[in-house]
Amino acid sequence: MTTLPVGQGSDDHVGTVGQGSDDHVGTESPHMGAESSDPLAAALSVADFADLARTALGEELWDWLEGGAERERTLAGNRDAFASVAVLPRVLTDVSSCDPACSLVRSPAALPVAVAPIAYQRLFHAEGELAVARAAADSGLPYTVSTLSSVPMEEIAATGATTWFQLYWLRDKGAVLDLVQRAEAIGSEALVLTVDVPVMGRRLRDMRHGFALPPTIRAANLDGGGMSRAHERVDGGSAVAAHTASAFAPSLTWHDVEWLRERTRLPLVLKGLSHPADALRAAELGAAAVVVSNHGGRQLDGAAPSAVALPAVVEAVEGAFGESCQVLVDSGIRGGADVLRALALGASGVLLGRPVLWGLAAGGQAGCARVLSLLGEEFRHAMALSGCPDLAAVARLRTTTMPCHCGGEHQ
């Protein structure tokens, strides 16, 4: 991976309520003709599903899914940064067969992709996490169970999906240990500790709606005693943020990471890093992987876009630890071309978030399956067009930058 800076990314721009600044939402897709009786089949790219999901969800849930923190500069920057990465394709290479399979955090994966942890998926479809996990299993991709899943982790594991468990640091350390032990008992293959939520970011779209969970949706992996705050709608505030403030511990430190490392046999992944020194510290403490992430632009507004932070983290970790600690990335991945860009910048793989829920909202398990199928098709096509028969060749691609004035690239 070599980056040659020859351009300048676009200035920050601000998202507005009801219109995501990082995606091409709210406009009719040229690929989705009204004559089709099957909108899932008519969608020809991952990006097409944004329109389907927005129609299915309505404004409040769409804003919950697509919104970011404060003025949404980082949310927009995530997309602009990936859109500004230009690959220098290789030619005259035999790409009659492109193999995208790999191992992510010791789990086999048909693509260099895992499904990211996302809370409360039953907000978007009655089957919620079960539908997404089944689609991930059928696609050969790891599925990350959120601490705030709306379905118990045991039921998700019963789908047959390869599961990782994402852990938020709770005020009750006994509850933390209980979650880790349950994750081990269901056969999770990695423990993903999210480290960028000492407090929840100020997500203004949710605050303007006075967002609260419906009574039927709860954090199924947690003791329900503290869930009432998540259901109490308050003008100018987010009930979910209020619940998070009461349940999560803002005191998480490296000492807690060491404590956790000593109490689990699972490979440990730290998610939410952007500084090379933090990534090095994680690797020194035995992390099997780090995830360069700004929580999809939903935490610190003004944090570096993931595609900008990624190369320095890769350089630091690979230089000191080689392949013993993988570097993954999320925040801004919207299609197969972005996966190629991420790997060309040095990542071993990506975590896919919002697009999976576009599929869930648009068509349940079938919608998720279609999104993941299109993602694989887009990525394999991008591999071939860049002259890469395998992932090692993708990692050797050189990149440059180009001006981006798109406000979120249309795949």
Residue pairs with C-beta under 8 A, 6 or more apart in sequence:
1 311
1 314
1 344
1 345
1 346
1 395
1 396
1 397
1 398
1 399
2 398
2 399
3 311
3 345
3 398
3 399
3 400
3 401
4 398
4 399
4 400
4 401
5 400
5 401
6 400
6 401
6 402
7 84
7 86
7 400
7 401
7 402
7 403
8 401
8 403
9 77
9 80
9 81
9 84
9 401
9 403
9 404
10 80
10 84
10 403
10 404
10 405
10 406
10 407
12 73
12 76
12 77
13 21
13 73
13 76
13 407
14 21
14 71
14 72
14 73
14 76
15 21
15 22
15 67
15 68
15 71
15 72
15 75
15 76
17 59
17 63
17 67
17 204
17 205
17 208
18 26
18 59
18 62
18 63
19 25
19 26
20 50
20 62
20 66
20 67
20 75
20 408
21 72
21 75
21 76
21 79
21 407
21 408
22 66
22 68
22 72
22 75
22 76
22 78
22 79
22 297
22 332
22 408
23 47
23 50
23 66
23 79
23 334
23 354
23 408
24 47
24 50
24 408
24 409
24 410
25 50
25 51
25 54
25 62
25 66
26 51
26 54
27 51
28 51
29 43
29 47
29 48
29 51
31 42
31 43
31 44
31 45
31 48
32 39
32 42
32 43
32 48
32 51
32 52
33 42
36 42
39 52
39 362
39 363
40 52
40 362
40 363
40 366
40 367
40 370
41 370
42 48
43 49
43 52
43 362
43 370
43 374
44 374
45 335
45 374
45 378
45 411
46 334
46 335
46 336
46 355
46 358
46 371
46 374
46 375
46 378
46 411
47 334
47 335
47 410
47 411
49 355
49 358
49 359
49 362
49 367
49 370
49 371
50 355
50 358
52 358
52 361
52 362
52 363
52 367
53 62
53 65
53 124
53 357
53 358
53 359
53 361
53 362
54 62
56 361
56 362
57 65
57 124
57 361
59 209
60 209
60 211
61 123
61 124
61 361
63 205
63 206
63 209
63 211
64 123
64 205
64 206
64 209
64 211
65 124
65 354
65 357
65 361
66 354
67 75
67 203
67 204
67 205
67 206
67 298
68 74
68 75
68 76
68 201
68 203
68 296
68 297
68 298
68 301
69 75
69 201
69 202
69 203
69 204
69 297
69 298
69 299
69 300
69 301
70 201
70 202
70 204
70 301
70 302
71 301
72 297
72 301
73 301
73 302
74 294
74 297
74 300
74 301
74 302
74 303
74 304
74 305
75 296
75 297
75 298
75 301
76 297
76 407
76 408
77 297
77 304
77 305
77 308
78 294
78 296
78 297
78 305
78 306
78 307
78 331
78 332
79 332
79 334
79 406
79 407
79 408
79 409
80 305
80 404
80 406
80 407
80 408
81 305
81 306
81 307
81 308
81 332
82 305
82 307
82 332
82 333
82 334
82 338
82 341
82 342
82 409
83 404
83 406
83 408
83 409
84 307
84 401
84 402
84 403
84 404
85 307
85 341
85 344
85 345
85 399
85 401
86 399
86 400
86 401
86 402
87 340
87 341
87 344
87 386
87 397
87 398
87 399
88 397
88 398
88 399
88 400
89 385
89 386
89 387
89 397
90 386
90 387
90 388
90 393
90 397
91 387
92 387
93 387
93 388
93 389
93 393
94 389
95 383
95 384
95 387
95 388
95 389
97 389
98 380
98 383
98 384
98 388
98 389
98 390
99 389
99 390
99 391
100 110
100 111
100 112
100 376
100 379
100 380
100 383
100 391
101 108
101 109
101 110
101 111
102 108
102 109
102 111
102 112
102 348
102 349
102 391
103 109
104 112
104 114
104 142
104 289
104 326
104 328
104 348
104 349
105 114
105 142
105 164
105 189
105 190
105 267
105 269
105 288
105 289
105 326
105 328
106 189
106 190
106 267
106 288
107 114
107 142
107 162
107 164
107 189
107 190
108 140
108 162
109 140
109 141
109 142
109 349
110 139
110 140
110 141
110 376
111 139
111 140
111 141
111 339
111 375
111 376
111 379
112 339
112 343
112 347
112 348
112 349
112 350
112 391
113 141
113 339
113 349
113 350
113 351
113 352
113 372
113 375
113 379
114 141
114 142
114 143
114 144
114 164
114 328
114 349
114 350
114 351
114 352
115 132
115 136
115 141
115 142
115 143
115 144
115 351
115 352
115 356
116 144
116 330
116 351
116 352
116 353
116 356
117 144
117 145
117 146
117 147
117 164
117 166
117 192
117 194
117 271
117 351
118 146
118 353
118 356
118 357
119 146
119 147
119 148
119 149
119 150
119 219
120 128
120 148
120 149
120 150
120 213
120 217
120 219
121 128
121 129
121 131
121 132
121 149
121 150
121 151
121 357
121 360
122 128
122 129
122 150
122 151
122 216
122 217
123 150
123 213
123 214
123 217
124 357
124 360
124 361
125 131
125 360
125 361
125 364
126 364
127 364
127 365
128 149
128 150
128 151
128 360
129 145
129 146
129 149
129 150
129 151
129 156
130 151
130 155
130 156
130 159
130 365
131 360
131 364
131 365
131 368
132 143
132 356
132 357
132 360
132 365
132 368
133 143
133 145
133 156
133 159
133 161
133 163
134 159
134 160
134 161
134 365
135 359
135 365
135 368
135 369
135 371
135 372
136 142
136 143
136 161
136 162
136 368
136 372
137 143
137 159
137 160
137 161
137 162
138 369
139 369
139 372
139 373
139 376
141 162
141 372
142 161
142 162
142 163
142 164
142 189
142 190
143 156
143 161
143 162
143 163
143 164
144 163
144 164
144 165
144 166
144 192
144 351
145 153
145 156
145 157
145 163
145 164
145 165
145 166
145 183
145 188
145 221
146 166
147 165
147 166
147 167
147 168
147 170
147 179
147 219
147 221
147 222
148 168
148 219
148 221
148 222
149 156
149 219
149 220
149 221
150 217
150 218
150 219
150 220
151 220
152 220
152 221
153 163
153 165
153 182
153 183
153 186
153 188
153 221
154 182
154 186
156 163
156 186
157 163
157 186
157 187
157 188
162 189
163 183
163 186
163 187
163 188
163 189
164 188
164 189
164 190
164 191
164 192
164 269
165 179
165 180
165 183
165 186
165 188
165 190
165 191
165 192
165 266
166 192
166 193
166 194
166 271
167 176
167 179
167 180
167 183
167 191
167 192
167 193
167 194
167 260
168 194
168 197
168 247
168 248
169 176
169 193
169 194
169 248
169 249
169 252
169 256
170 176
170 179
170 222
170 247
170 248
170 249
171 246
171 247
171 248
171 249
175 222
175 223
176 260
177 263
179 221
180 191
180 260
180 263
180 264
180 266
182 221
183 191
183 266
184 264
184 265
184 266
188 266
189 266
189 267
190 266
190 267
190 268
190 269
190 288
190 289
191 260
191 264
191 266
191 267
191 268
191 269
192 269
192 270
192 271
192 291
193 257
193 260
193 268
193 269
193 270
193 271
194 271
194 272
194 295
195 252
195 257
195 270
195 271
195 272
195 273
196 271
196 272
196 273
196 293
196 294
196 295
196 299
196 300
197 244
197 248
197 272
197 295
197 299
198 248
198 250
198 251
198 252
199 244
199 245
199 248
199 250
200 238
200 240
200 241
200 244
200 245
200 248
200 299
201 295
201 298
201 299
201 300
201 301
202 301
203 238
203 241
203 298
206 238
206 240
206 241
207 236
207 237
207 238
207 241
208 236
210 233
210 234
210 235
210 236
210 237
210 238
210 239
211 233
211 238
211 239
211 240
212 230
212 231
212 232
212 233
212 234
212 238
212 239
212 240
213 230
213 231
213 239
213 240
214 231
215 231
218 224
218 227
218 230
219 227
219 230
219 243
222 247
226 243
226 246
226 247
227 243
229 239
229 242
229 243
229 246
230 239
230 240
230 242
230 243
231 239
232 239
232 242
233 239
234 242
254 281
254 285
257 268
257 270
257 282
257 285
258 285
260 268
261 268
261 285
261 286
267 288
267 289
268 285
268 286
268 287
268 288
269 287
269 288
269 289
269 290
269 291
269 328
270 282
270 287
270 289
270 290
270 291
271 290
271 291
271 293
271 330
271 351
272 291
272 293
272 294
272 295
272 299
273 279
273 282
273 290
273 291
273 292
273 293
273 313
274 292
274 293
274 294
274 303
274 304
274 306
274 309
274 313
275 309
275 313
276 312
276 313
276 315
276 316
276 317
277 316
279 290
279 292
279 313
279 316
279 317
279 327
280 316
280 317
280 320
282 290
282 325
283 290
283 317
283 320
283 321
283 324
283 325
287 325
288 324
288 325
288 326
289 325
289 326
289 327
289 328
289 348
290 313
290 317
290 325
290 326
290 327
290 328
291 328
291 329
291 330
291 351
292 306
292 309
292 310
292 313
292 327
292 328
292 329
292 330
292 331
292 347
293 306
293 329
293 330
293 331
293 351
294 300
294 303
294 304
294 305
294 306
294 309
294 331
295 331
296 330
296 331
296 332
296 353
296 354
297 303
297 331
297 332
305 331
305 332
306 329
306 330
306 331
306 332
307 329
307 332
307 341
307 342
307 345
310 327
310 329
310 342
310 345
310 346
310 347
311 345
311 346
313 327
314 327
314 345
314 346
314 347
315 346
317 325
317 327
318 327
318 346
326 348
326 349
327 346
327 347
327 348
328 347
328 348
328 349
328 350
328 351
329 342
329 345
329 347
329 350
329 351
330 350
330 351
330 352
330 353
331 353
332 338
333 339
333 342
333 350
333 351
333 352
333 353
333 355
334 354
334 355
334 409
334 411
335 355
335 374
335 375
335 378
335 411
336 374
336 375
336 376
336 377
336 378
336 379
336 380
336 381
336 382
337 378
337 379
337 382
337 411
338 350
339 350
339 375
339 378
339 379
339 382
340 379
340 382
340 383
340 386
340 394
340 397
341 399
342 349
342 350
343 349
343 391
343 394
343 395
343 397
344 394
344 395
344 397
344 398
344 399
345 399
346 395
352 375
355 371
355 375
356 368
356 371
356 372
358 367
358 371
359 367
359 368
359 369
359 370
359 371
359 372
360 367
360 368
361 367
363 370
378 411
383 389
383 393
383 394
386 394
386 397
387 393
388 394
388 397
